Amino acid sequence: MKQIIRKAYAKINLGLDVVRRRPDGYHEVKMIMQTISLHDELRFEETGGKEIILVSNDNPLLPEDAKENLIYKAAECIRREYGIDRGVKITLQKNIPIAAGMAGGSTDAAAVFRHILIHILVAHGGLGVVDALLIKSLVEAKVGHNCGDNSII
């Protein structure tokens, strides 16, 4: 089967301003971020089954249970949202340091959204136009990362 590779670039924070504390206890922030050349690599392969398979380069800091990884959560979110029942194997080559504040987990999740929405839905006629705001709202509402909704993380 054909493999598709997506790069998820690390980001560094050039500026951070804490605007206010929200009623839910989280802080609203304004940030200026810049991508850098360091990146994780995600390889996508459609499988004959219906499951999501996540394989990594055995980084001991990654969650042991694949279902706890933002990559898995992003793929499952899109599958539920659009009724996709095809399986996918995602192989992660983790290069961005974990918990280093370089947006590694969220850029990996964004790469999954980009791949599934653009490659699978658009290429196979499931969605005519991909809306960046839709992707952002799905990440925030369903995956729960960087949005203050910790119920899913």
Backbone as JSON Lines, residues from 0, in Angstrom:
{"i":0,"aa":"M","n":[0.83,-1.19,0.0],"ca":[0.0,0.0,0.0],"c":[0.88,1.25,0.0]}
{"i":1,"aa":"K","n":[0.34,2.28,-0.56],"ca":[1.05,3.55,-0.67],"c":[1.21,4.22,0.7]}
{"i":2,"aa":"Q","n":[2.42,4.71,0.96],"ca":[2.69,5.45,2.19],"c":[2.71,6.94,1.87]}
{"i":3,"aa":"I","n":[2.16,7.71,2.76],"ca":[2.24,9.17,2.65],"c":[2.93,9.68,3.9]}
{"i":4,"aa":"I","n":[3.89,10.56,3.7],"ca":[4.68,11.09,4.81],"c":[4.3,12.55,5.03]}
{"i":5,"aa":"R","n":[4.06,12.9,6.3],"ca":[3.79,14.28,6.69],"c":[4.82,14.68,7.74]}
{"i":6,"aa":"K","n":[5.32,15.88,7.62],"ca":[6.24,16.41,8.62],"c":[5.46,17.34,9.55]}
{"i":7,"aa":"A","n":[5.74,17.23,10.82],"ca":[5.12,18.08,11.84],"c":[6.25,18.89,12.48]}
{"i":8,"aa":"Y","n":[6.33,20.15,12.13],"ca":[7.45,20.99,12.55],"c":[7.28,21.52,13.98]}
{"i":9,"aa":"A","n":[8.39,21.54,14.69],"ca":[8.43,22.11,16.04],"c":[8.24,23.62,15.93]}
{"i":10,"aa":"K","n":[7.81,24.21,17.03],"ca":[7.63,25.66,17.1],"c":[8.34,26.18,18.34]}
{"i":11,"aa":"I","n":[8.85,27.38,18.21],"ca":[9.42,28.04,19.38],"c":[8.61,29.3,19.64]}
{"i":12,"aa":"N","n":[8.53,29.66,20.9],"ca":[7.76,30.81,21.33],"c":[8.66,32.04,21.31]}
{"i":13,"aa":"L","n":[8.33,33.01,20.47],"ca":[9.1,34.25,20.4],"c":[8.56,35.31,21.35]}
{"i":14,"aa":"G","n":[7.29,35.18,21.68],"ca":[6.67,36.13,22.6],"c":[5.44,35.52,23.23]}
{"i":15,"aa":"L","n":[5.23,35.85,24.5],"ca":[4.09,35.31,25.23],"c":[3.53,36.4,26.14]}
{"i":16,"aa":"D","n":[2.23,36.61,26.03],"ca":[1.56,37.59,26.87],"c":[0.36,36.92,27.52]}
{"i":17,"aa":"V","n":[0.33,36.85,28.83],"ca":[-0.82,36.31,29.54],"c":[-1.85,37.42,29.62]}
{"i":18,"aa":"V","n":[-2.98,37.24,28.95],"ca":[-4.0,38.28,28.84],"c":[-4.87,38.33,30.08]}
{"i":19,"aa":"R","n":[-5.42,37.18,30.47],"ca":[-6.32,37.15,31.63],"c":[-6.51,35.71,32.08]}
{"i":20,"aa":"R","n":[-6.99,35.57,33.28],"ca":[-7.37,34.25,33.79],"c":[-8.84,34.04,33.46]}
{"i":21,"aa":"R","n":[-9.14,32.9,32.88],"ca":[-10.51,32.6,32.49],"c":[-11.28,32.0,33.67]}
{"i":22,"aa":"P","n":[-12.6,32.0,33.61],"ca":[-13.4,31.43,34.7],"c":[-13.11,29.94,34.96]}
{"i":23,"aa":"D","n":[-12.63,29.23,33.92],"ca":[-12.34,27.8,34.11],"c":[-10.96,27.55,34.72]}
{"i":24,"aa":"G","n":[-10.25,28.63,35.07],"ca":[-8.96,28.48,35.72],"c":[-7.77,28.53,34.77]}
{"i":25,"aa":"Y","n":[-8.01,28.37,33.48],"ca":[-6.93,28.46,32.5],"c":[-6.68,29.93,32.17]}
{"i":26,"aa":"H","n":[-5.56,30.19,31.51],"ca":[-5.22,31.56,31.14],"c":[-5.36,31.77,29.64]}
{"i":27,"aa":"E","n":[-5.9,32.9,29.27],"ca":[-5.93,33.29,27.86],"c":[-4.59,33.93,27.56]}
{"i":28,"aa":"V","n":[-3.96,33.47,26.5],"ca":[-2.63,33.97,26.16],"c":[-2.57,34.4,24.7]}
{"i":29,"aa":"K","n":[-1.68,35.31,24.42],"ca":[-1.34,35.68,23.06],"c":[0.12,35.27,22.87]}
{"i":30,"aa":"M","n":[0.38,34.59,21.75],"ca":[1.72,34.09,21.51],"c":[2.17,34.43,20.1]}
{"i":31,"aa":"I","n":[3.45,34.59,19.95],"ca":[4.07,34.68,18.63],"c":[4.97,33.45,18.55]}
{"i":32,"aa":"M","n":[4.62,32.55,17.63],"ca":[5.38,31.3,17.5],"c":[5.98,31.22,16.1]}
{"i":33,"aa":"Q","n":[7.1,30.56,16.01],"ca":[7.78,30.38,14.73],"c":[8.15,28.91,14.57]}
{"i":34,"aa":"T","n":[7.84,28.36,13.39],"ca":[8.27,26.99,13.14],"c":[9.78,26.97,12.91]}
{"i":35,"aa":"I","n":[10.38,25.84,13.22],"ca":[11.81,25.64,13.0],"c":[11.99,24.35,12.21]}
{"i":36,"aa":"S","n":[13.21,24.05,11.82],"ca":[13.44,22.9,10.94],"c":[13.26,21.54,11.64]}
{"i":37,"aa":"L","n":[13.4,21.48,12.96],"ca":[13.21,20.24,13.7],"c":[11.77,19.76,13.52]}
{"i":38,"aa":"H","n":[11.6,18.49,13.21],"ca":[10.24,17.98,12.97],"c":[10.12,16.51,13.32]}
{"i":39,"aa":"D","n":[8.89,16.13,13.64],"ca":[8.52,14.72,13.74],"c":[8.06,14.3,12.35]}
{"i":40,"aa":"E","n":[8.14,13.0,12.08],"ca":[7.68,12.5,10.79],"c":[6.59,11.47,11.04]}
{"i":41,"aa":"L","n":[5.49,11.63,10.34],"ca":[4.38,10.68,10.45],"c":[4.18,10.02,9.1]}
{"i":42,"aa":"R","n":[4.15,8.69,9.11],"ca":[3.91,7.92,7.88],"c":[2.51,7.31,7.98]}
{"i":43,"aa":"F","n":[1.71,7.53,6.96],"ca":[0.34,7.05,6.94],"c":[0.19,5.96,5.89]}
{"i":44,"aa":"E","n":[-0.46,4.86,6.28],"ca":[-0.79,3.78,5.35],"c":[-2.22,3.35,5.63]}
{"i":45,"aa":"E","n":[-3.02,3.25,4.58],"ca":[-4.35,2.68,4.77],"c":[-4.19,1.19,5.0]}
{"i":46,"aa":"T","n":[-5.02,0.65,5.87],"ca":[-4.97,-0.79,6.14],"c":[-6.24,-1.44,5.62]}
{"i":47,"aa":"G","n":[-6.24,-2.73,5.58],"ca":[-7.43,-3.45,5.14],"c":[-8.5,-3.51,6.22]}
{"i":48,"aa":"G","n":[-8.12,-3.19,7.45],"ca":[-9.07,-3.27,8.56],"c":[-9.75,-1.95,8.82]}
{"i":49,"aa":"K","n":[-10.27,-1.83,10.04],"ca":[-11.0,-0.63,10.42],"c":[-10.39,0.08,11.62]}
{"i":50,"aa":"E","n":[-9.24,-0.38,12.07],"ca":[-8.66,0.16,13.3],"c":[-7.57,1.19,13.01]}
{"i":51,"aa":"I","n":[-7.28,1.96,14.04],"ca":[-6.16,2.9,14.0],"c":[-4.99,2.21,14.7]}
{"i":52,"aa":"I","n":[-3.89,2.11,13.99],"ca":[-2.69,1.49,14.55],"c":[-1.63,2.59,14.65]}
{"i":53,"aa":"L","n":[-1.1,2.81,15.85],"ca":[-0.08,3.82,16.06],"c":[1.2,3.12,16.5]}
{"i":54,"aa":"V","n":[2.27,3.34,15.74],"ca":[3.57,2.76,16.02],"c":[4.55,3.91,16.17]}
{"i":55,"aa":"S","n":[5.46,3.81,17.16],"ca":[6.43,4.89,17.35],"c":[7.83,4.33,17.44]}
{"i":56,"aa":"N","n":[8.8,5.23,17.53],"ca":[10.2,4.82,17.63],"c":[10.61,4.51,19.07]}
{"i":57,"aa":"D","n":[9.69,3.96,19.83],"ca":[9.96,3.48,21.19],"c":[10.51,4.53,22.13]}
{"i":58,"aa":"N","n":[10.02,5.74,22.04],"ca":[10.41,6.78,22.98],"c":[9.74,6.47,24.31]}
{"i":59,"aa":"P","n":[10.5,6.3,25.38],"ca":[9.9,5.91,26.66],"c":[8.97,6.96,27.26]}
{"i":60,"aa":"L","n":[9.02,8.18,26.76],"ca":[8.15,9.23,27.31],"c":[6.79,9.29,26.62]}
{"i":61,"aa":"L","n":[6.62,8.57,25.51],"ca":[5.32,8.53,24.84],"c":[4.38,7.65,25.65]}
{"i":62,"aa":"P","n":[3.06,7.97,25.63],"ca":[2.11,7.13,26.37],"c":[2.17,5.68,25.88]}
{"i":63,"aa":"E","n":[2.15,4.74,26.81],"ca":[2.17,3.32,26.43],"c":[0.89,2.94,25.71]}
{"i":64,"aa":"D","n":[-0.22,3.47,26.16],"ca":[-1.51,3.21,25.54],"c":[-1.69,4.19,24.38]}
{"i":65,"aa":"A","n":[-1.7,3.66,23.16],"ca":[-1.8,4.51,21.97],"c":[-3.02,5.43,22.02]}
{"i":66,"aa":"K","n":[-4.09,5.0,22.67],"ca":[-5.31,5.8,22.73],"c":[-5.14,7.07,23.55]}
{"i":67,"aa":"E","n":[-4.05,7.17,24.32],"ca":[-3.77,8.38,25.1],"c":[-2.92,9.39,24.32]}
{"i":68,"aa":"N","n":[-2.47,9.02,23.13],"ca":[-1.62,9.89,22.33],"c":[-2.49,10.84,21.51]}
{"i":69,"aa":"L","n":[-2.06,12.1,21.38],"ca":[-2.83,13.08,20.61],"c":[-2.98,12.68,19.14]}
{"i":70,"aa":"I","n":[-2.04,11.94,18.62],"ca":[-2.14,11.47,17.23],"c":[-3.35,10.54,17.1]}
{"i":71,"aa":"Y","n":[-3.46,9.59,18.01],"ca":[-4.58,8.65,17.99],"c":[-5.9,9.4,18.19]}
{"i":72,"aa":"K","n":[-5.91,10.31,19.16],"ca":[-7.13,11.07,19.45],"c":[-7.58,11.89,18.24]}
{"i":73,"aa":"A","n":[-6.63,12.48,17.53],"ca":[-6.98,13.27,16.34],"c":[-7.56,12.38,15.25]}
{"i":74,"aa":"A","n":[-6.93,11.23,15.01],"ca":[-7.44,10.31,13.98],"c":[-8.83,9.8,14.35]}
{"i":75,"aa":"E","n":[-9.01,9.42,15.6],"ca":[-10.32,8.93,16.05],"c":[-11.38,10.02,15.96]}
{"i":76,"aa":"C","n":[-11.02,11.24,16.29],"ca":[-11.94,12.37,16.21],"c":[-12.47,12.55,14.79]}
{"i":77,"aa":"I","n":[-11.57,12.58,13.83],"ca":[-11.97,12.76,12.43],"c":[-12.81,11.57,11.96]}
{"i":78,"aa":"R","n":[-12.43,10.38,12.34],"ca":[-13.22,9.2,11.94],"c":[-14.65,9.3,12.45]}
{"i":79,"aa":"R","n":[-14.79,9.67,13.73],"ca":[-16.14,9.81,14.3],"c":[-16.91,10.94,13.63]}
{"i":80,"aa":"E","n":[-16.25,12.08,13.47],"ca":[-16.91,13.28,12.94],"c":[-17.45,13.06,11.52]}
{"i":81,"aa":"Y","n":[-16.71,12.3,10.7],"ca":[-17.09,12.12,9.3],"c":[-17.51,10.71,8.94]}
{"i":82,"aa":"G","n":[-17.64,9.83,9.92],"ca":[-18.11,8.48,9.66],"c":[-17.16,7.65,8.81]}
{"i":83,"aa":"I","n":[-15.86,7.85,8.98],"ca":[-14.86,7.1,8.24],"c":[-14.63,5.77,8.96]}
{"i":84,"aa":"D","n":[-14.69,4.67,8.22],"ca":[-14.48,3.38,8.88],"c":[-13.26,2.64,8.35]}
{"i":85,"aa":"R","n":[-12.49,3.27,7.47],"ca":[-11.27,2.63,6.98],"c":[-10.17,2.72,8.02]}
{"i":86,"aa":"G","n":[-9.33,1.72,8.06],"ca":[-8.24,1.7,9.01],"c":[-7.03,2.46,8.51]}
{"i":87,"aa":"V","n":[-6.19,2.86,9.44],"ca":[-4.96,3.56,9.09],"c":[-3.86,3.15,10.06]}
{"i":88,"aa":"K","n":[-2.67,2.96,9.52],"ca":[-1.49,2.73,10.35],"c":[-0.68,4.01,10.29]}
{"i":89,"aa":"I","n":[-0.37,4.56,11.46],"ca":[0.42,5.78,11.55],"c":[1.71,5.42,12.27]}
{"i":90,"aa":"T","n":[2.82,5.65,11.6],"ca":[4.14,5.39,12.2],"c":[4.77,6.74,12.53]}
{"i":91,"aa":"L","n":[5.1,6.94,13.78],"ca":[5.67,8.19,14.25],"c":[7.16,8.05,14.47]}
{"i":92,"aa":"Q","n":[7.93,8.9,13.81],"ca":[9.35,9.05,14.1],"c":[9.45,10.32,14.94]}
{"i":93,"aa":"K","n":[9.58,10.16,16.25],"ca":[9.56,11.28,17.19],"c":[10.95,11.9,17.3]}
{"i":94,"aa":"N","n":[11.08,13.15,16.86],"ca":[12.34,13.88,16.92],"c":[12.24,15.11,17.82]}
{"i":95,"aa":"I","n":[11.05,15.68,17.94],"ca":[10.84,16.85,18.79],"c":[10.85,16.37,20.24]}
{"i":96,"aa":"P","n":[11.64,16.99,21.1],"ca":[11.67,16.56,22.51],"c":[10.28,16.66,23.14]}
{"i":97,"aa":"I","n":[9.93,15.66,23.92],"ca":[8.63,15.62,24.59],"c":[8.64,16.58,25.77]}
{"i":98,"aa":"A","n":[7.55,17.31,25.94],"ca":[7.36,18.25,27.05],"c":[8.42,19.35,27.08]}
{"i":99,"aa":"A","n":[8.89,19.75,25.88],"ca":[9.91,20.8,25.8],"c":[9.31,22.15,25.43]}
{"i":100,"aa":"G","n":[7.98,22.21,25.32],"ca":[7.34,23.47,24.97],"c":[7.5,23.82,23.5]}
{"i":101,"aa":"M","n":[7.7,22.81,22.65],"ca":[7.92,23.06,21.23],"c":[6.74,22.6,20.37]}
{"i":102,"aa":"A","n":[5.59,22.39,21.0],"ca":[4.34,22.04,20.32],"c":[4.41,20.71,19.57]}
{"i":103,"aa":"G","n":[5.24,19.79,20.03],"ca":[5.38,18.51,19.34],"c":[4.09,17.72,19.25]}
{"i":104,"aa":"G","n":[3.39,17.57,20.37],"ca":[2.14,16.79,20.36],"c":[1.06,17.45,19.53]}
{"i":105,"aa":"S","n":[0.91,18.75,19.66],"ca":[-0.16,19.42,18.9],"c":[0.16,19.51,17.42]}
{"i":106,"aa":"T","n":[1.44,19.65,17.04],"ca":[1.75,19.65,15.61],"c":[1.59,18.25,15.02]}
{"i":107,"aa":"D","n":[1.86,17.21,15.82],"ca":[1.59,15.85,15.35],"c":[0.1,15.65,15.11]}
{"i":108,"aa":"A","n":[-0.72,16.11,16.05],"ca":[-2.18,16.01,15.88],"c":[-2.64,16.8,14.67]}
{"i":109,"aa":"A","n":[-2.09,17.98,14.46],"ca":[-2.45,18.8,13.3],"c":[-2.07,18.1,12.0]}
{"i":110,"aa":"A","n":[-0.94,17.39,12.0],"ca":[-0.53,16.64,10.8],"c":[-1.53,15.54,10.49]}
{"i":111,"aa":"V","n":[-2.09,14.93,11.53],"ca":[-3.11,13.89,11.33],"c":[-4.36,14.51,10.72]}
{"i":112,"aa":"F","n":[-4.83,15.63,11.29],"ca":[-6.0,16.3,10.73],"c":[-5.75,16.68,9.28]}
{"i":113,"aa":"R","n":[-4.59,17.25,9.01],"ca":[-4.27,17.67,7.65],"c":[-4.28,16.47,6.7]}
{"i":114,"aa":"H","n":[-3.64,15.4,7.1],"ca":[-3.59,14.22,6.24],"c":[-4.97,13.65,5.97]}
{"i":115,"aa":"I","n":[-5.72,13.42,7.03],"ca":[-7.02,12.78,6.84],"c":[-7.97,13.7,6.09]}
{"i":116,"aa":"L","n":[-8.03,14.96,6.47],"ca":[-8.96,15.86,5.79],"c":[-8.57,16.11,4.34]}
{"i":117,"aa":"I","n":[-7.31,16.38,4.09],"ca":[-6.91,16.7,2.73],"c":[-6.78,15.45,1.87]}
{"i":118,"aa":"H","n":[-6.01,14.48,2.31],"ca":[-5.78,13.31,1.47],"c":[-7.02,12.43,1.33]}
{"i":119,"aa":"I","n":[-7.56,12.01,2.43],"ca":[-8.66,11.04,2.36],"c":[-9.97,11.69,1.94]}
{"i":120,"aa":"L","n":[-10.39,12.75,2.64],"ca":[-11.7,13.32,2.34],"c":[-11.73,14.05,1.0]}
{"i":121,"aa":"V","n":[-10.76,14.91,0.74],"ca":[-10.77,15.67,-0.52],"c":[-10.45,14.76,-1.69]}
{"i":122,"aa":"A","n":[-9.39,13.96,-1.57],"ca":[-8.97,13.1,-2.68],"c":[-10.03,12.06,-3.04]}
{"i":123,"aa":"H","n":[-10.84,11.66,-2.06],"ca":[-11.86,10.66,-2.33],"c":[-13.27,11.25,-2.39]}
{"i":124,"aa":"G","n":[-13.37,12.55,-2.54],"ca":[-14.66,13.19,-2.76],"c":[-15.54,13.35,-1.55]}
{"i":125,"aa":"G","n":[-15.0,13.21,-0.34],"ca":[-15.82,13.31,0.85],"c":[-16.04,14.73,1.34]}
{"i":126,"aa":"L","n":[-15.2,15.65,0.92],"ca":[-15.3,17.02,1.39],"c":[-14.72,17.92,0.31]}
{"i":127,"aa":"G","n":[-15.49,18.89,-0.15],"ca":[-15.05,19.75,-1.24],"c":[-14.02,20.77,-0.83]}
{"i":128,"aa":"V","n":[-14.2,21.39,0.3],"ca":[-13.31,22.45,0.75],"c":[-12.94,22.17,2.2]}
{"i":129,"aa":"V","n":[-11.67,22.25,2.5],"ca":[-11.21,22.08,3.87],"c":[-11.12,23.45,4.51]}
{"i":130,"aa":"D","n":[-11.8,23.64,5.6],"ca":[-11.85,24.91,6.3],"c":[-10.89,24.86,7.49]}
{"i":131,"aa":"A","n":[-9.9,25.74,7.48],"ca":[-8.91,25.75,8.57],"c":[-9.56,25.99,9.92]}
{"i":132,"aa":"L","n":[-10.6,26.8,9.97],"ca":[-11.29,27.03,11.25],"c":[-11.98,25.78,11.74]}
{"i":133,"aa":"L","n":[-12.48,24.96,10.81],"ca":[-13.09,23.69,11.19],"c":[-12.05,22.78,11.84]}
{"i":134,"aa":"I","n":[-10.87,22.7,11.21],"ca":[-9.8,21.88,11.77],"c":[-9.46,22.37,13.18]}
{"i":135,"aa":"K","n":[-9.29,23.68,13.34],"ca":[-8.94,24.25,14.64],"c":[-10.01,23.93,15.68]}
{"i":136,"aa":"S","n":[-11.28,24.1,15.3],"ca":[-12.35,23.85,16.27],"c":[-12.43,22.37,16.64]}
{"i":137,"aa":"L","n":[-12.16,21.48,15.67],"ca":[-12.16,20.05,15.99],"c":[-11.04,19.7,16.93]}
{"i":138,"aa":"V","n":[-9.85,20.26,16.7],"ca":[-8.73,19.99,17.6],"c":[-9.09,20.44,19.01]}
{"i":139,"aa":"E","n":[-9.63,21.65,19.13],"ca":[-9.94,22.19,20.45],"c":[-11.1,21.46,21.11]}
{"i":140,"aa":"A","n":[-12.17,21.22,20.35],"ca":[-13.37,20.64,20.96],"c":[-13.26,19.14,21.2]}
{"i":141,"aa":"K","n":[-12.64,18.42,20.28],"ca":[-12.64,16.97,20.36],"c":[-11.37,16.38,20.96]}
{"i":142,"aa":"V","n":[-10.23,16.95,20.63],"ca":[-8.98,16.44,21.15],"c":[-8.67,17.1,22.48]}
{"i":143,"aa":"G","n":[-9.07,18.35,22.64],"ca":[-8.93,19.03,23.92],"c":[-7.57,19.59,24.19]}
{"i":144,"aa":"H","n":[-6.74,19.74,23.19],"ca":[-5.37,20.21,23.42],"c":[-5.26,21.71,23.23]}
{"i":145,"aa":"N","n":[-4.6,22.38,24.19],"ca":[-4.35,23.83,24.15],"c":[-5.62,24.65,24.07]}
{"i":146,"aa":"C","n":[-6.69,24.15,24.67],"ca":[-7.93,24.91,24.6],"c":[-8.6,25.03,25.97]}
{"i":147,"aa":"G","n":[-8.04,24.38,26.97],"ca":[-8.63,24.47,28.3],"c":[-9.6,23.35,28.61]}
{"i":148,"aa":"D","n":[-9.92,22.49,27.66],"ca":[-10.83,21.38,27.92],"c":[-10.0,20.13,28.16]}
{"i":149,"aa":"N","n":[-9.71,19.87,29.41],"ca":[-8.88,18.73,29.76],"c":[-9.66,17.44,29.89]}
{"i":150,"aa":"S","n":[-10.96,17.45,29.6],"ca":[-11.76,16.27,29.8],"c":[-11.39,15.14,28.83]}
{"i":151,"aa":"I","n":[-10.78,15.48,27.7],"ca":[-10.44,14.45,26.73],"c":[-8.98,14.07,26.82]}
{"i":152,"aa":"I","n":[-8.13,14.96,27.31],"ca":[-6.7,14.66,27.35],"c":[-6.42,13.65,28.45]}
